[in-house]
Amino acid sequence: MTLITKYLVSDLLRKIFIITFGFTVLFSFFSFIAELENLNTYEINLEKIFYSQILNAPSIIYDVVPIATLVGSLWCFASLAANSEFVVFFGSGFST
């Protein structure tokens, strides 16, 4: 694995992770707000709501990963294009 490939993979994975984390927090927050309506109705406390959100996180991540991969890839390649890094890669002999 060349240095350029390591750089591209690490940049791509970092941005996908950031997007996945952000979407997971966002969806968990909205789910938490929706569960607050049940606070008085079913006489549950905040601890149980937090616990249910933690248990729901893997399901949310499973749903978010495809979208996060798309958005993270677009973000990665847009930042590479904005910094003219593609020109440097191809000028140095990196081919597809």
C-alpha positions as CSV (number, residue, x, y, z in Angstrom):
1,M,0.0,0.0,0.0
2,T,1.5,3.3,-1.1
3,L,1.6,6.5,0.9
4,I,-0.9,8.1,-1.3
5,T,-3.3,5.2,-0.9
6,K,-2.9,5.3,2.9
7,Y,-3.6,9.1,2.8
8,L,-6.7,8.7,0.7
9,V,-8.1,5.8,2.8
10,S,-7.5,7.5,6.1
11,D,-9.0,10.8,4.9
12,L,-12.1,9.0,3.5
13,L,-12.6,6.8,6.6
14,R,-12.2,9.8,8.9
15,K,-14.9,11.8,7.1
16,I,-17.2,8.8,7.0
17,F,-16.8,8.3,10.7
18,I,-17.5,12.0,11.4
19,I,-20.7,11.9,9.3
20,T,-21.8,8.7,10.9
21,F,-21.3,10.0,14.4
22,G,-23.1,13.3,13.6
23,F,-26.1,11.6,12.0
24,T,-26.3,9.1,14.9
25,V,-26.3,11.8,17.4
26,L,-28.9,13.8,15.5
27,F,-31.3,10.8,15.1
28,S,-30.8,9.8,18.7
29,F,-31.6,13.3,19.8
30,F,-34.8,13.4,17.8
31,S,-35.8,9.9,19.1
32,F,-35.0,11.1,22.6
33,I,-37.3,14.1,22.2
34,A,-40.1,11.8,20.9
35,E,-39.7,9.5,23.9
36,L,-40.0,12.4,26.3
37,E,-43.7,12.4,25.5
38,N,-43.9,9.0,27.3
39,L,-42.3,10.4,30.4
40,N,-45.6,11.2,32.2
41,T,-47.9,8.8,30.3
42,Y,-46.1,5.6,31.2
43,E,-44.4,6.9,34.3
44,I,-40.9,6.1,33.2
45,N,-37.8,8.1,34.2
46,L,-35.1,9.7,32.2
47,E,-32.6,7.0,33.1
48,K,-34.7,4.4,31.2
49,I,-35.0,6.7,28.2
50,F,-31.3,7.2,28.1
51,Y,-30.8,3.5,28.4
52,S,-33.2,2.8,25.5
53,Q,-31.3,5.4,23.4
54,I,-28.0,3.6,24.0
55,L,-29.6,0.3,23.1
56,N,-31.0,1.8,19.9
57,A,-27.7,3.2,18.8
58,P,-26.5,0.1,16.8
59,S,-29.8,0.1,14.9
60,I,-29.4,3.8,14.1
61,I,-25.8,3.3,13.0
62,Y,-26.9,0.4,10.7
63,D,-29.4,2.7,9.0
64,V,-27.1,5.6,8.8
65,V,-23.9,4.0,7.4
66,P,-25.0,3.9,3.7
67,I,-26.0,7.6,3.7
68,A,-22.9,8.5,5.7
69,T,-20.7,6.7,3.2
70,L,-22.2,8.6,0.4
71,V,-21.9,12.0,2.1
72,G,-18.5,11.3,3.5
73,S,-17.2,10.3,0.1
74,L,-18.6,13.4,-1.5
75,W,-17.1,15.5,1.2
76,C,-13.7,13.8,0.9
77,F,-13.4,14.1,-2.9
78,A,-14.8,17.6,-2.9
79,S,-12.1,18.7,-0.4
80,L,-9.4,16.9,-2.5
81,A,-10.7,18.7,-5.6
82,A,-10.9,22.1,-3.8
83,N,-7.2,21.8,-2.7
84,S,-6.1,20.6,-6.2
85,E,-4.7,17.4,-4.7
86,F,-6.0,15.4,-7.6
87,V,-3.7,17.4,-9.9
88,V,-0.8,16.7,-7.6
89,F,-1.6,13.0,-7.5
90,F,-1.9,12.6,-11.2
91,G,1.2,14.8,-11.8
92,S,3.3,12.6,-9.6
93,G,2.3,9.5,-11.5
94,F,-0.7,8.1,-9.4
95,S,-3.1,6.5,-11.8
96,T,-6.5,4.9,-11.4
